[in-house]
Amino acid sequence: MNRSEALRIAVVRCGFQGKALAQAVVRSDNLRLVACADPDGAARQRVTAMDEDVSSHESFDDLLAAADVDAVLIATPHDELAPLALAAIRAGKHVLIEKPMAMNESQAKEVDFAAASAGVTCMVGYSFRYGMAHWVHDLVAQGAVGDLAAITGSIGVPAMNSGWFAEVNSGGGPLLYVGCHLIDLALWFIGEEPASVWATISHRPDTGVDDTSANQLEFSEGRVALFAVTQSAAHFFYDVRIIGRSGSIALRGHNFVQFEVEVLSTAMSAYREPTVIRPTTQPDHITTMFMPELADFADAVTQGRSPGVTASDGRRVLRVLDAVQESARTRQVSAPATPMLAAF
């Protein structure tokens, strides 16, 4: 694609995630990085150094007033995601919002409706789907486990001691930061929302954010998902197992480029014996996750179709997380709000 024909992209916030998304844009053939916004000048400089044509702005308002962009990638703390997405949508821009999209389902609903009314693409950045998890999804779709009965899993990060990650008002804590990935995968693999949720959460006495949680989701036909999420781990890890009447699939990893998938299936002859799949190691997580994610986003924009992870998908995850918080608060089983109708 000619550089002048590529989608013009702005990145809002240039921290770890924003910088990685900017690198993915620069490596892409059909996207062009033209602007970035961040109150931190040093962070902006790390992004503007990627391409000589990238303009630098202290605020998103300044960016919208001065830069001509087609789409905005929003990689802010959780409490800023929905407000900035709404500002971009109201300015007529397509948006990719980092997970979890908002602080709660109510905020996410407003973003979803605004994007639908404006006729712009709104995608949520559940990048696990484009990296390690697509191997599991493909095997489930091929019938490796047969009728799915249960999903178990855990995800952990080291202690979140400082910064917005450690602040309640910013949406800190591992549930929103990484636990949302487990919820998204469960909904993706099972294909429906849970009828009920039970959860328990311990909170850090110093910061007040969640430390460790146990979450049980109950679906139709007796299917369940059981997850543990913690910030008391020595290192980052994830472990997900899909159990069905014809087999099981396990996904394990300590980073985004080196992981393994173990398959045992009575339905597929290739996996009658336990088989471990270790995909070829890629240079970095930008290649494995963000570039495929942005390719889907760009194609959705140019083709006028829905992206692989829609705003409605983001709402569903937050509806479950709202129920998790409610169950832990009341110490009772919680039923997520009535699932939305397909046409709002």
LOTOR-793125 format. One record per atom (N, C-alpha, C): x, y, z; residue in one letter. Coordinates in steps of 0.05 Angstrom, whole numbers, padded with zeros to 5 digits, always signed. Example, Ala and Ser with C-alpha at 12.3 -4.5 7.8 and 13.67 -1.06 7.14 Angstrom:
2
+00264-00114+00156a
+00246-00090+00156a
+00264-00066+00156a
+00257-00045+00142s
+00273-00021+00143s
+00258+00001+00157s
END
This chain:
344
+00017-00024+00000m
+00000+00000+00000m
+00017+00025+00000m
+00010+00045-00016n
+00024+00070-00017n
+00022+00084+00010n
+00044+00096+00020r
+00044+00109+00046r
+00022+00129+00049r
+00015+00144+00028s
-00006+00164+00029s
-00033+00152+00032s
-00036+00126+00025e
-00062+00113+00026e
-00067+00098+00053e
-00045+00096+00069a
-00047+00082+00094a
-00065+00098+00114a
-00078+00083+00132l
-00094+00097+00152l
-00076+00113+00170l
-00084+00138+00175r
-00068+00155+00192r
-00075+00151+00222r
-00056+00143+00238i
-00061+00134+00265i
-00048+00153+00285i
-00064+00158+00307a
-00054+00172+00330a
-00054+00153+00354a
-00033+00155+00371v
-00032+00139+00395v
-00035+00158+00419v
-00053+00152+00437v
-00058+00168+00461v
-00046+00154+00485v
-00027+00165+00497r
-00010+00156+00519r
+00012+00138+00508r
+00036+00145+00516c
+00060+00133+00504c
+00076+00117+00524c
+00062+00105+00543g
+00076+00087+00563g
+00082+00060+00550g
+00084+00040+00567f
+00091+00013+00557f
+00073+00003+00535f
+00047+00004+00539q
+00028-00006+00519q
+00026+00012+00495q
+00025+00038+00500g
+00023+00057+00478g
+00048+00056+00460g
+00071+00054+00472k
+00095+00052+00456k
+00096+00026+00439k
+00087+00004+00451a
+00086-00021+00436a
+00066-00019+00413a
+00043-00007+00417l
+00024-00004+00395l
+00035+00014+00374l
+00050+00035+00382a
+00062+00053+00362a
+00083+00038+00345a
+00098+00020+00358q
+00118+00004+00343q
+00104-00014+00323q
+00081-00025+00331a
+00066-00043+00313a
+00055-00027+00289a
+00047-00002+00294v
+00037+00015+00272v
+00060+00020+00252v
+00083+00027+00263v
+00106+00033+00246v
+00114+00009+00229v
+00111-00015+00240r
+00119-00039+00225r
+00097-00048+00205r
+00074-00036+00206s
+00051-00045+00190s
+00052-00031+00162s
+00043-00046+00142d
+00043-00035+00115d
+00019-00017+00109d
-00003-00021+00123n
-00028-00006+00117n
-00035+00014+00138n
-00017+00021+00156l
-00021+00041+00177l
+00003+00060+00177l
-00003+00085+00184r
+00018+00106+00185r
+00015+00121+00211r
+00036+00121+00228l
+00035+00136+00253l
+00040+00166+00247l
+00020+00182+00254v
+00022+00211+00248v
+00022+00229+00272v
+00013+00218+00296a
+00011+00236+00319a
+00011+00219+00345a
+00019+00232+00366c
+00017+00220+00393c
+00011+00241+00413c
-00001+00233+00436a
-00008+00251+00457a
-00001+00239+00484a
+00011+00255+00501d
+00018+00245+00528d
+00028+00270+00544d
+00020+00274+00568p
+00031+00296+00584p
+00060+00293+00590p
+00071+00269+00588d
+00099+00263+00594d
+00115+00268+00568d
+00131+00288+00568g
+00146+00295+00544g
+00166+00274+00536g
+00179+00261+00556a
+00198+00240+00550a
+00185+00216+00537a
+00161+00210+00547a
+00146+00187+00534a
+00139+00194+00506a
+00130+00218+00501r
+00124+00226+00473r
+00148+00224+00455r
+00171+00233+00466q
+00195+00233+00450q
+00203+00205+00441q
+00198+00185+00458r
+00204+00157+00450r
+00187+00148+00427r
+00163+00159+00424v
+00146+00152+00402v
+00152+00169+00377v
+00156+00195+00380t
+00162+00211+00357t
+00188+00203+00344t
+00206+00191+00359a
+00231+00182+00348a
+00228+00159+00328a
+00205+00146+00328m
+00200+00124+00311m
+00196+00132+00282m
+00187+00156+00277d
+00182+00166+00250d
+00184+00196+00250d
+00197+00207+00230e
+00201+00236+00230e
+00176+00252+00226e
+00154+00240+00217d
+00130+00255+00211d
+00109+00254+00234d
+00117+00243+00257v
+00098+00241+00280v
+00097+00267+00295v
+00074+00279+00298s
+00071+00304+00313s
+00066+00297+00342s
+00075+00315+00360s
+00074+00311+00389s
+00055+00330+00402s
+00038+00320+00421h
+00018+00337+00434h
+00016+00330+00463h
+00013+00350+00480e
+00011+00346+00509e
-00016+00334+00517e
-00037+00340+00502s
-00063+00330+00508s
-00078+00320+00484s
-00098+00303+00489f
-00114+00293+00467f
-00129+00315+00452f
-00139+00334+00468d
-00153+00357+00455d
-00135+00371+00436d
-00110+00376+00444d
-00091+00389+00426d
-00086+00372+00401d
-00085+00346+00404l
-00080+00328+00381l
-00104+00330+00362l
-00128+00329+00372l
-00151+00330+00355l
-00153+00356+00340l
-00144+00378+00353a
-00146+00404+00340a
-00125+00408+00319a
-00102+00394+00322a
-00079+00400+00304a
-00072+00379+00284a
-00080+00354+00290a
-00071+00331+00273a
-00094+00320+00257a
-00089+00312+00232d
-00109+00300+00215d
-00105+00270+00216d
-00123+00256+00231v
-00120+00228+00235v
-00146+00213+00228v
-00143+00188+00220d
-00166+00171+00214d
-00175+00155+00238d
-00156+00147+00254a
-00162+00129+00277a
-00144+00134+00300a
-00154+00127+00324v
-00139+00133+00349v
-00136+00107+00365v
-00112+00102+00374l
-00107+00079+00392l
-00104+00090+00420l
-00121+00081+00438i
-00122+00092+00465i
-00110+00073+00485i
-00088+00080+00498a
-00073+00063+00516a
-00068+00077+00542a
-00089+00086+00555t
-00087+00102+00579t
-00093+00085+00604t
-00089+00096+00628p
-00100+00083+00652p
-00130+00077+00648p
-00140+00058+00663h
-00167+00048+00659h
-00189+00069+00661h
-00185+00088+00680d
-00206+00108+00684d
-00208+00128+00662d
-00188+00130+00644e
-00188+00149+00622e
-00197+00136+00596e
-00199+00110+00595l
-00205+00096+00569l
-00231+00105+00557l
-00253+00103+00572a
-00279+00109+00561a
-00283+00139+00555a
-00274+00157+00572p
-00277+00186+00565p
-00262+00194+00540p
-00238+00184+00536l
-00223+00191+00513l
-00234+00177+00488l
-00244+00153+00491a
-00257+00139+00468a
-00281+00155+00459a
-00297+00164+00478l
-00320+00180+00470l
-00312+00206+00456l
-00291+00219+00465a
-00281+00243+00452a
-00273+00237+00424a
-00259+00215+00420a
-00250+00208+00393a
-00273+00201+00375a
-00292+00186+00385i
-00316+00178+00369i
-00332+00203+00361i
-00335+00221+00380r
-00351+00246+00374r
-00336+00263+00354r
-00310+00259+00351a
-00295+00274+00331a
-00294+00259+00305a
-00309+00237+00303g
-00311+00221+00279g
-00288+00203+00273g
-00273+00195+00294k
-00250+00178+00290k
-00256+00149+00297k
-00244+00131+00282h
-00245+00103+00290h
-00227+00099+00314h
-00234+00080+00331v
-00219+00076+00356v
-00213+00047+00362v
-00189+00043+00371l
-00181+00017+00384l
-00175+00024+00413l
-00192+00014+00431i
-00189+00020+00460i
-00175-00004+00473i
-00155+00002+00489e
-00142-00020+00503e
-00162-00033+00523e
-00159-00058+00528k
-00175-00072+00548k
-00171-00058+00575k
-00190-00058+00593p
-00216-00071+00591p
-00237-00053+00578p
-00229-00030+00566m
-00247-00013+00552m
-00259+00009+00569m
-00264+00003+00595a
-00277+00022+00613a
-00274+00012+00641a
-00284+00027+00660m
-00283+00019+00688m
-00306+00000+00695m
-00328+00001+00679n
-00351-00016+00685n
-00368-00018+00659n
-00389-00034+00660e
-00405-00039+00637e
-00421-00014+00629e
-00429+00002+00649s
-00444+00026+00643s
-00428+00045+00625s
-00403+00049+00631q
-00386+00066+00615q
-00382+00053+00587q
-00378+00027+00587a
-00374+00014+00561a
-00398+00015+00543a
-00422+00014+00555k
-00447+00016+00539k
-00448+00043+00525k
-00440+00064+00539e
-00441+00091+00527e
-00422+00092+00503e
-00398+00080+00505v
-00380+00080+00483v
-00391+00063+00460v
-00402+00040+00466d
-00413+00023+00446d
-00435+00037+00430d
-00453+00049+00444f
-00476+00063+00431f
-00466+00087+00415f
-00446+00102+00425a
-00436+00125+00411a
-00423+00117+00385a
-00407+00095+00385a
-00394+00086+00361a
-00414+00077+00340a
-00435+00063+00349a
-00455+00053+00331a
-00470+00077+00319a
-00476+00097+00335s
-00490+00121+00325s
-00473+00137+00305s
-00447+00138+00310a
-00429+00154+00293a
-00421+00138+00268a
-00425+00112+00268g
-00418+00096+00245g
-00388+00092+00242g
-00373+00092+00265v
-00345+00088+00265v
-00338+00060+00277v
-00315+00050+00270t
-00305+00025+00280t
-00295+00029+00309t
-00304+00011+00327c
-00294+00012+00355c
-00286-00017+00362c
-00260-00020+00367m
-00249-00046+00374m
-00237-00045+00402m
-00238-00068+00416v
-00226-00069+00442v
-00201-00087+00441v
-00180-00078+00454g
-00154-00091+00451g
-00149-00116+00467g
-00165-00136+00464y
-00159-00162+00476y
-00140-00178+00459y
-00115-00170+00461s
-00094-00180+00443s
-00087-00209+00448s
-00094-00221+00471f
-00090-00250+00475f
-00103-00266+00453f
-00125-00257+00442r
-00139-00271+00421r
-00122-00274+00396r
-00104-00254+00391y
-00088-00254+00367y
-00061-00267+00371y
-00054-00274+00395g
-00029-00287+00401g
-00033-00316+00409g
-00026-00322+00433m
-00026-00350+00442m
-00054-00363+00442m
-00075-00348+00448a
-00101-00360+00452a
-00115-00370+00426a
-00106-00359+00403h
-00120-00368+00378h
-00114-00397+00372h
-00091-00408+00383w
-00085-00436+00379w
-00106-00453+00394w
-00114-00445+00418v
-00134-00459+00433v
-00161-00457+00420v
-00168-00433+00412h
-00194-00428+00399h
-00197-00445+00374h
-00176-00446+00358d
-00178-00462+00333d
-00182-00492+00339d
-00168-00502+00360l
-00171-00530+00367l
-00199-00536+00378l
-00210-00518+00394v
-00237-00521+00404v
-00257-00521+00380v
-00253-00503+00361a
-00271-00501+00338a
-00269-00526+00321a
-00246-00539+00321q
-00242-00563+00305q
-00253-00588+00319q
-00263-00585+00344g
-00275-00607+00358g
-00256-00624+00375g
-00233-00613+00382a
-00213-00628+00397a
-00223-00637+00424a
-00240-00620+00437v
-00250-00628+00464v
-00279-00637+00463v
-00292-00636+00440g
-00320-00644+00439g
-00337-00623+00453g
-00357-00633+00467d
-00375-00616+00483d
-00359-00604+00506d
-00356-00578+00506l
-00340-00565+00527l
-00355-00566+00554l
-00341-00574+00574a
-00353-00577+00601a
-00343-00557+00621a
-00317-00550+00619a
-00306-00532+00640a
-00281-00518+00629a
-00276-00495+00640i
-00251-00481+00636i
-00239-00474+00663i
-00214-00480+00667t
-00200-00471+00691t
-00176-00454+00683t
-00168-00436+00701g
-00145-00420+00694g
-00136-00402+00716g
-00112-00391+00712s
-00102-00371+00731s
-00083-00353+00716s
-00080-00329+00726i
-00062-00310+00715i
-00051-00293+00738i
-00025-00287+00737g
-00013-00273+00759g
+00009-00253+00749g
+00012-00232+00765v
+00033-00212+00760v
+00047-00207+00787v
+00071-00196+00786p
+00084-00188+00811p
+00069-00165+00824p
+00076-00159+00848a
+00062-00138+00864a
+00060-00112+00849a
+00036-00100+00849m
+00031-00075+00836m
+00032-00053+00857m
+00057-00044+00863n
+00061-00027+00886n
+00059+00003+00882n
+00061+00012+00857s
+00061+00041+00852s
+00049+00047+00825s
+00045+00073+00820g
+00033+00082+00795g
+00003+00078+00795g
-00009+00083+00772w
-00039+00080+00771w
-00048+00052+00775w
-00031+00032+00770f
-00038+00004+00775f
-00045-00001+00804f
-00035+00016+00822a
-00040+00012+00851a
-00061+00030+00862a
-00076+00044+00845e
-00095+00064+00854e
-00124+00055+00847e
-00141+00055+00867v
-00169+00046+00863v
-00183+00064+00843v
-00180+00090+00845n
-00194+00108+00828n
-00186+00107+00799n
-00162+00096+00794s
-00152+00093+00766s
-00159+00066+00754s
-00172+00049+00771g
-00178+00022+00761g
-00155+00003+00764g
-00138+00007+00784g
-00116-00010+00788g
-00124-00037+00799g
-00104-00055+00800g
-00109-00082+00810g
-00109-00102+00787g
-00103-00127+00793p
-00100-00147+00771p
-00126-00156+00758p
-00149-00153+00772l
-00174-00162+00759l
-00179-00147+00733l
-00178-00121+00734l
-00182-00105+00709l
-00158-00106+00691l
-00135-00109+00703y
-00110-00107+00687y
-00105-00132+00671y
-00107-00156+00683v
-00102-00181+00669v
-00124-00201+00672v
-00140-00200+00694g
-00161-00219+00697g
-00182-00217+00676g
-00185-00193+00664c
-00205-00189+00643c
-00199-00207+00619c
-00173-00213+00615h
-00166-00231+00593h
-00178-00259+00596h
-00177-00269+00621l
-00188-00295+00626l
-00219-00295+00621l
-00232-00274+00630i
-00261-00273+00626i
-00267-00271+00596i
-00252-00255+00581d
-00256-00253+00552d
-00252-00279+00539d
-00231-00294+00546l
-00226-00320+00534l
-00249-00340+00540l
-00259-00340+00564a
-00281-00358+00571a
-00306-00352+00554a
-00313-00327+00551l
-00336-00319+00535l
-00331-00326+00506l
-00307-00323+00496w
-00299-00329+00469w
-00301-00359+00463w
-00289-00375+00481f
-00289-00404+00477f
-00317-00416+00480f
-00332-00407+00499i
-00359-00419+00504i
-00380-00407+00486i
-00377-00381+00480g
-00396-00369+00461g
-00421-00359+00473g
-00421-00355+00499e
-00445-00343+00513e
-00436-00331+00539e
-00455-00316+00551e
-00449-00304+00577e
-00458-00322+00600e
-00446-00319+00623p
-00454-00337+00645p
-00481-00328+00657p
-00495-00348+00668a
-00521-00342+00681a
-00516-00332+00710a
-00494-00340+00722s
-00489-00332+00749s
-00459-00331+00754s
-00451-00315+00774v
-00423-00311+00781v
-00420-00313+00811v
-00400-00327+00821w
-00392-00326+00849w
-00363-00318+00850w
-00356-00301+00870a
-00329-00292+00872a
-00322-00284+00900a
-00296-00286+00906t
-00285-00276+00931t
-00260-00260+00924t
-00256-00238+00937i
-00233-00220+00931i
-00220-00212+00956i
-00194-00215+00958s
-00178-00202+00980s
-00165-00177+00969s
-00164-00156+00986h
-00154-00130+00978h
-00128-00124+00993h
-00111-00109+00981r
-00087-00100+00995r
-00094-00079+01015r
-00084-00082+01040p
-00091-00063+01061p
-00078-00035+01056p
-00056-00034+01040d
-00043-00008+01036d
-00055+00007+01013d
-00060-00005+00990t
-00070+00009+00967t
-00100+00007+00964t
-00112-00014+00975g
-00141-00018+00972g
-00150-00033+00947g
-00132-00037+00928v
-00139-00051+00903v
-00140-00081+00908v
-00152-00096+00890d
-00154-00125+00894d
-00126-00138+00893d
-00122-00157+00910d
-00096-00172+00910d
-00100-00199+00897d
-00118-00215+00907t
-00123-00242+00896t
-00153-00247+00896t
-00162-00259+00875s
-00191-00265+00872s
-00195-00294+00862s
-00217-00305+00869a
-00226-00331+00858a
-00254-00326+00846a
-00258-00335+00821n
-00282-00329+00807n
-00293-00354+00794n
-00319-00358+00798q
-00333-00381+00786q
-00356-00371+00769q
-00356-00378+00743l
-00377-00370+00725l
-00392-00395+00717l
-00419-00394+00719e
-00436-00417+00712e
-00452-00410+00687e
-00449-00428+00667f
-00462-00424+00641f
-00485-00444+00638f
-00498-00444+00615s
-00519-00463+00609s
-00508-00491+00607s
-00525-00510+00609e
-00518-00539+00606e
-00497-00548+00625e
-00495-00535+00648g
-00477-00543+00669g
-00448-00536+00665g
-00441-00520+00645r
-00413-00513+00640r
-00404-00492+00660r
-00379-00493+00668v
-00368-00474+00688v
-00341-00465+00679v
-00333-00441+00690a
-00306-00431+00687a
-00296-00422+00714a
-00273-00431+00722l
-00261-00425+00749l
-00234-00412+00745l
-00231-00387+00756f
-00207-00372+00751f
-00196-00361+00778f
-00169-00359+00779a
-00156-00345+00801a
-00139-00323+00788a
-00139-00300+00800v
-00124-00276+00790v
-00110-00264+00814v
-00084-00259+00811t
-00068-00249+00834t
-00046-00230+00825t
-00039-00212+00844q
-00015-00196+00841q
+00006-00204+00862q
+00003-00228+00873s
+00022-00239+00892s
+00040-00260+00880s
+00044-00259+00854a
+00061-00278+00840a
+00090-00268+00839a
+00108-00287+00837a
+00136-00279+00835a
+00143-00269+00807a
+00127-00276+00787h
+00132-00268+00760h
+00105-00270+00745h
+00104-00259+00721f
+00081-00261+00704f
+00077-00289+00694f
+00052-00299+00694f
+00046-00325+00684f
+00017-00327+00676f
+00010-00346+00659y
-00018-00352+00653y
-00020-00382+00648y
-00043-00393+00655d
-00048-00422+00653d
-00078-00426+00649d
-00086-00436+00626v
-00114-00441+00620v
-00118-00469+00610v
-00138-00483+00620r
-00144-00510+00611r
-00174-00512+00603r
-00178-00523+00579i
-00205-00528+00569i
-00211-00558+00571i
-00233-00565+00584i
-00240-00593+00589i
-00266-00599+00575i
-00266-00620+00559g
-00290-00629+00545g
-00293-00659+00546g
-00315-00669+00535r
-00321-00697+00537r
-00304-00714+00518r
-00290-00700+00500s
-00272-00715+00481s
-00243-00708+00484s
-00236-00691+00504g
-00208-00684+00508g
-00204-00659+00524g
-00179-00650+00524s
-00172-00626+00539s
-00149-00611+00524s
-00148-00585+00529i
-00127-00569+00517i
-00117-00550+00539i
-00091-00549+00542a
-00079-00532+00563a
-00060-00511+00549a
-00062-00486+00558l
-00045-00465+00548l
-00029-00455+00572l
-00002-00454+00569r
+00015-00446+00591r
+00037-00427+00581r
+00043-00407+00597g
+00065-00389+00588g
+00073-00370+00610g
+00098-00359+00607h
+00108-00339+00625h
+00115-00313+00610h
+00110-00313+00584n
+00112-00289+00568n
+00094-00292+00544n
+00096-00274+00525f
+00078-00274+00502f
+00089-00287+00477f
+00115-00294+00478v
+00127-00306+00454v
+00136-00335+00458v
+00139-00343+00483q
+00146-00371+00488q
+00124-00383+00506q
+00109-00401+00494f
+00087-00414+00508f
+00082-00441+00496f
+00066-00457+00509e
+00060-00484+00498e
+00031-00490+00501e
+00021-00507+00482v
-00006-00516+00482v
-00005-00547+00483v
-00017-00559+00503e
-00018-00588+00506e
-00046-00598+00499e
-00047-00617+00481v
-00073-00627+00471v
-00075-00658+00475v
-00098-00666+00485l
-00104-00695+00486l
-00133-00698+00477l
-00137-00713+00456s
-00164-00715+00444s
-00171-00743+00434s
-00194-00753+00441t
-00203-00778+00430t
-00218-00774+00404t
-00223-00748+00397a
-00238-00742+00372a
-00220-00736+00349a
-00194-00731+00353m
-00176-00724+00332m
-00152-00743+00333m
-00147-00758+00312s
-00127-00779+00313s
-00099-00768+00318s
-00094-00743+00310a
-00067-00731+00313a
-00060-00726+00343a
-00081-00727+00360y
-00077-00720+00388y
-00087-00742+00406y
-00087-00767+00397r
-00096-00789+00414r
-00077-00793+00438r
-00052-00785+00434e
-00032-00785+00456e
-00027-00756+00464e
-00020-00751+00489p
-00015-00723+00497p
+00006-00711+00479p
-00001-00688+00467t
+00017-00675+00447t
+00022-00646+00456t
+00047-00638+00457v
+00054-00611+00464v
+00062-00596+00439v
+00049-00573+00434i
+00055-00556+00412i
+00069-00531+00422i
+00093-00526+00412r
+00108-00502+00419r
+00112-00486+00393r
+00096-00466+00389p
+00098-00450+00364p
+00126-00437+00362p
+00135-00432+00338t
+00161-00419+00333t
+00162-00393+00348t
+00184-00389+00363t
+00187-00364+00378t
+00190-00340+00359t
+00174-00320+00364q
+00175-00295+00349q
+00193-00275+00363q
+00202-00254+00348p
+00221-00235+00360p
+00210-00221+00385p
+00184-00214+00386d
+00173-00200+00408d
+00142-00202+00408d
+00130-00192+00429h
+00100-00193+00431h
+00087-00174+00411h
+00101-00155+00401i
+00090-00137+00381i
+00084-00152+00356i
+00102-00170+00348t
+00098-00187+00325t
+00076-00208+00329t
+00076-00220+00352t
+00057-00242+00357t
+00028-00233+00362t
+00025-00209+00374m
-00001-00201+00383m
-00011-00175+00370m
+00005-00154+00372f
-00005-00128+00364f
-00007-00124+00334f
+00011-00135+00319m
+00010-00132+00290m
-00015-00146+00279m
-00020-00171+00286p
-00045-00184+00277p
-00070-00169+00286p
-00070-00159+00311e
-00092-00144+00321e
-00097-00119+00305e
-00076-00104+00299l
-00079-00079+00284l
-00086-00085+00255l
-00077-00107+00244a
-00084-00115+00217a
-00114-00119+00215a
-00126-00132+00236d
-00155-00136+00237d
-00169-00110+00239d
-00159-00092+00256f
-00171-00066+00260f
-00171-00050+00234f
-00149-00049+00220a
-00146-00034+00195a
-00165-00046+00174a
-00167-00072+00172d
-00185-00085+00153d
-00214-00079+00159d
-00221-00079+00185a
-00248-00073+00193a
-00255-00044+00185a
-00237-00026+00189v
-00242+00002+00181v
-00245+00005+00151v
-00227-00006+00136t
-00227-00002+00107t
-00250-00018+00093t
-00257-00041+00105q
-00278-00058+00093q
-00306-00052+00104q
-00307-00035+00125g
-00333-00029+00137g
-00346-00052+00151g
-00330-00070+00162r
-00341-00093+00176r
-00335-00091+00206r
-00346-00109+00221s
-00341-00110+00250s
-00313-00121+00255s
-00298-00111+00274p
-00272-00122+00281p
-00275-00148+00296p
-00253-00162+00300g
-00254-00188+00314g
-00262-00186+00343g
-00256-00163+00355v
-00265-00158+00383v
-00280-00132+00383v
-00306-00134+00386t
-00323-00110+00384t
-00327-00096+00411t
-00339-00073+00410a
-00346-00059+00434a
-00366-00075+00451a
-00384-00089+00437s
-00403-00107+00451s
-00388-00129+00466s
-00367-00140+00454d
-00351-00160+00468d
-00339-00148+00493d
-00329-00123+00491g
-00317-00110+00515g
-00338-00106+00536g
-00362-00099+00528r
-00384-00095+00548r
-00390-00121+00563r
-00390-00143+00548r
-00397-00169+00561r
-00376-00176+00583r
-00351-00171+00577v
-00330-00177+00597v
-00335-00160+00622v
-00340-00134+00618l
-00344-00116+00640l
-00370-00123+00655l
-00390-00132+00641r
-00415-00140+00655r
-00408-00163+00675r
-00392-00182+00666v
-00384-00204+00684v
-00367-00194+00707v
-00348-00176+00701l
-00331-00165+00722l
-00347-00149+00742l
-00367-00135+00733d
-00385-00121+00751d
-00399-00141+00770d
-00407-00164+00759a
-00419-00184+00775a
-00399-00197+00795a
-00374-00200+00786v
-00353-00210+00804v
-00350-00191+00828v
-00349-00165+00823q
-00346-00146+00845q
-00371-00147+00863q
-00395-00149+00852e
-00419-00150+00868e
-00420-00175+00885e
-00413-00198+00873s
-00413-00223+00888s
-00393-00222+00911s
-00369-00211+00906a
-00349-00210+00928a
-00359-00191+00950a
-00372-00169+00942r
-00382-00149+00962r
-00404-00161+00979r
-00423-00175+00967t
-00446-00185+00981t
-00442-00213+00993t
-00421-00226+00983r
-00416-00254+00991r
-00439-00272+00982r
-00451-00266+00960q
-00472-00282+00948q
-00468-00286+00919q
-00482-00305+00907v
-00481-00309+00879v
-00494-00285+00865v
-00481-00276+00844s
-00491-00252+00830s
-00498-00260+00801s
-00520-00249+00791a
-00528-00254+00763a
-00521-00229+00747a
-00504-00232+00726p
-00498-00209+00709p
-00524-00197+00698p
-00522-00171+00692a
-00546-00157+00681a
-00556-00172+00656a
-00581-00169+00649t
-00593-00182+00626t
-00577-00177+00601t
-00568-00198+00587p
-00552-00194+00563p
-00566-00176+00543p
-00550-00159+00530m
-00561-00139+00511m
-00573-00153+00487m
-00592-00140+00474l
-00602-00150+00449l
-00582-00143+00427l
-00582-00160+00406a
-00563-00156+00385a
-00565-00129+00372a
-00588-00118+00370a
-00592-00092+00356a
-00597-00070+00377a
-00584-00073+00400f
-00587-00053+00422f
-00616-00052+00431f
END
